[in-house]
């Protein structure tokens, strides 16, 4: 993992790097088994008691379940200092958790994207804030 | 249950961004519906209004604004928002009011002025509004969601880029015959395949933009009004569906989806259509005309399957074999669809029902489906919103 000192997520409680790996901050219902992301957006199976929801980190690696290549700049409030188009967006599957999460694909040859390939959670530097911190979002890259 | 008929419809033609206010567009549509029904404003006993979400207080209370233009009469006025299925919700409430005998004659309308540029987040609270996260962190405009599903489809079935382009060829051919469509140019397969990618595999001509437009319809159970109307159209069912737990579709604004399907794709539309089939006793095999929400070419294909017009993965063949053409076994989007109109959020579901009614009333000129007796309008809105309306003459 890169040096993440002086790095801040643009919106908190979505991506974590405190364990030494970059991982998505999900939640799990221990009654119905549903994983959801983001944590604040609760999802339960109908009839679930909704008891025992806990915060969990998704594994750092998953498989590419779908992708697209975006050819025009995303409008505000999306913001990056550098031009990133064309950029990939992937749906990465975490098999055991039975969830797919969408995110920008970075540091990866877009021509070489293939369904089923192993992807790793990472961050994408978007811009520097007034405190000179690197502001990031979560992203995915081809696993090494 | 008593029978409810559409007796009057009105449209303000679809167009791009306008400086005019939404209520002026709404008034044009409502005026048209009153003229078509040949009734006075005072006959309207309830108003079910689609909310214009970008219109501030006026847009959120669009029914009250509209009522004041025509003259306030003290009747119930309810404003409703269900994203792009807002018009379906207005129609359903109007129908329920009339069928239950609360009122005899009801007006449903929606009017929307497209914002300049893209539709984006409407708040800045990421905890409360997940939409903020997808814009600020995800970099995911709406067509991304459709492209992610389309990529999955192309890997699973034999859908090709030519299939996606063929949808636009058909839609543009019909749009060119529709005086009320916004886009009237007919495109060749080659022209569509030469248009730029927006988000692969979807090209510029294979996704719909946002538009300005208004639509209004008047329905009644009043026998005198029905007998005087020009070709009244019966509403056999008008339903709404929400999503079902375990639906594997990644819904617009969501950042995740289940990886193991426990429900059908686009389950909100599966649910709305199955409710309509059950309530009306009419099934996909009985339907002559279908207006479906072709936000992209992917939608055109998947909606034929979601609504039970063919099995999973069979829509491409229906399209290639010409079964969905105006002269095929099921005329799909003879209006030219969203592809030729663009989305006008609160108005589009009502416009789809009006197109179906016009087909059944034999008013569609060059794009008329011969002998159409049964029609279905199917909508779709983000976050699990859908409506189905089945009409007969």
Contacts between the chains, C-beta under 8 A, distances in Angstrom:
chain1	res1	chain2	res2	distance
A	9	B	137	7.9
A	10	B	136	5.7
A	10	B	137	5.9
A	11	B	126	4.6
A	11	B	132	7.4
A	11	B	133	5.8
A	11	B	136	6.0
A	11	B	137	5.6
A	14	B	133	6.9
A	14	B	137	6.5
A	36	B	256	6.8
A	37	B	255	5.9
A	37	B	256	4.4
A	38	B	130	6.6
A	38	B	133	6.2
A	38	B	255	6.5
A	40	B	127	5.2
A	40	B	128	7.9
A	40	B	130	7.7
A	41	B	130	5.2
A	43	B	245	7.9
A	44	B	245	7.9
A	45	B	245	5.5
A	45	B	246	7.9
A	46	B	245	5.7
A	65	B	152	7.3
A	65	B	259	6.7
A	66	B	148	4.6
A	66	B	149	7.4
A	66	B	151	4.7
A	66	B	152	4.8
A	66	B	155	8.0
A	67	B	148	7.2
A	67	B	151	6.2
A	68	B	144	5.9
A	68	B	147	3.6
A	68	B	148	5.6
A	68	B	150	7.9
A	68	B	151	6.0
A	68	B	199	4.4
A	68	B	200	5.5
A	68	B	201	7.6
A	68	B	202	7.8
A	69	B	197	7.1
A	69	B	199	6.7
A	69	B	200	4.5
A	70	B	139	7.2
A	70	B	141	7.8
A	70	B	144	6.2
A	70	B	198	7.7
A	70	B	199	4.8
A	71	B	196	6.6
A	71	B	197	4.9
A	71	B	198	6.0
A	71	B	199	6.7
A	71	B	200	7.5
A	72	B	198	6.4
A	74	B	135	7.7
A	74	B	139	4.2
A	74	B	140	7.2
A	74	B	141	5.9
A	75	B	117	6.3
A	75	B	118	4.5
A	75	B	120	5.9
A	75	B	141	6.9
A	76	B	120	6.9
A	76	B	135	8.0
A	77	B	120	6.8
A	77	B	121	6.1
A	77	B	124	7.9
A	77	B	132	7.5
A	77	B	135	5.1
A	77	B	136	5.1
A	78	B	135	5.7
A	78	B	136	6.4
A	78	B	138	7.9
A	78	B	139	4.9
A	79	B	136	7.7
A	84	B	139	7.9
A	87	B	139	6.9
A	89	B	138	7.7
A	89	B	139	7.1
A	89	B	140	6.2
A	89	B	144	5.4
A	89	B	147	8.0
A	89	B	148	6.9
A	89	B	199	7.5
A	91	B	148	5.4
A	91	B	250	6.5
A	91	B	257	7.4
A	93	B	259	4.8
A	94	B	259	7.5
A	95	B	259	7.0
A	98	B	258	6.0
A	98	B	259	5.0
A	98	B	260	4.9
A	99	B	256	5.4
A	99	B	257	7.5
A	99	B	258	6.5
A	99	B	259	6.0
A	100	B	250	7.2
A	100	B	256	6.2
A	100	B	257	5.3
A	100	B	258	7.5
A	100	B	259	4.9
A	101	B	255	6.3
A	101	B	256	4.6
A	102	B	138	6.3
A	102	B	140	6.5
A	102	B	144	7.9
A	102	B	148	7.0
A	102	B	250	6.4
A	102	B	254	7.9
A	102	B	255	5.4
A	102	B	256	6.9
A	103	B	138	6.9
A	103	B	255	7.9
A	104	B	138	7.3
A	104	B	139	5.4
A	115	B	151	7.7
A	115	B	155	5.5
A	137	B	136	7.7
A	137	B	137	4.2
A	137	B	138	7.5
A	137	B	139	7.7
A	138	B	137	6.9
